[in-house]
Amino acid sequence: MPLRRNVLSTIARSLLNPRPGKPATKPHIPRQRPYLFTQYHRDNLWWWNGTWLPQTVPNGARIQIQLPGGPIRWIPGPHGHCRPTGVGSLVPLDARTTPLGRHVLPGEKRIPGTSNLQVFDYRVNGLGATAICLHPHPTPDTPEQLGLPPGSPTSYVLTLLVGIPQSELSLPLPH
């Protein structure tokens, strides 16, 4: 599998910079507004029916995650323990996330049982897969307390493909 990862990494890098050793003629300039994700934009939830793929963003993109909170508080997962979902040996794990800050927005009555929106800002860099993990504290008794359907996982995991378009992946189709 390491050989496959190296080959895919080389292909992805050549797509981004077709002339090795020389800078690309038009570097990608990330958009100024962040890519916004909520509790419904996360890894492999049941309603994807086996068709889930990681979210794709360009190198240098700003990411914003808004999750319902109060009384629950969201805490970033420990660095190194958060792994991308479902990409395994398909792409290199060379992308990085950098926290830029967090803040709270008022959110009374948006989701029953919560009183605010907790906002997390990140920047992603590199080429490959990375993940952002957030955990509710205290852990709720049911996912419904987070505005999620029954049976949903309560931890938040968002896998991102940085600088690799989904069309470049050849994932097997579910049977």
Secondary structure as GFF3:
##gff-version 3
##sequence-region A 1 175
A	DSSP	alpha_helix	2	16	.	.	.	ID=ss1
A	DSSP	beta_strand	35	37	.	.	.	ID=ss2
A	DSSP	three_ten_helix	46	48	.	.	.	ID=ss3
A	DSSP	beta_strand	55	57	.	.	.	ID=ss4
A	DSSP	beta_strand	62	69	.	.	.	ID=ss5
A	DSSP	beta_strand	73	76	.	.	.	ID=ss6
A	DSSP	beta_strand	96	106	.	.	.	ID=ss7
A	DSSP	beta_strand	116	125	.	.	.	ID=ss8
A	DSSP	beta_strand	128	137	.	.	.	ID=ss9
A	DSSP	three_ten_helix	143	146	.	.	.	ID=ss10
A	DSSP	beta_strand	156	162	.	.	.	ID=ss11
A	DSSP	three_ten_helix	166	168	.	.	.	ID=ss12
###
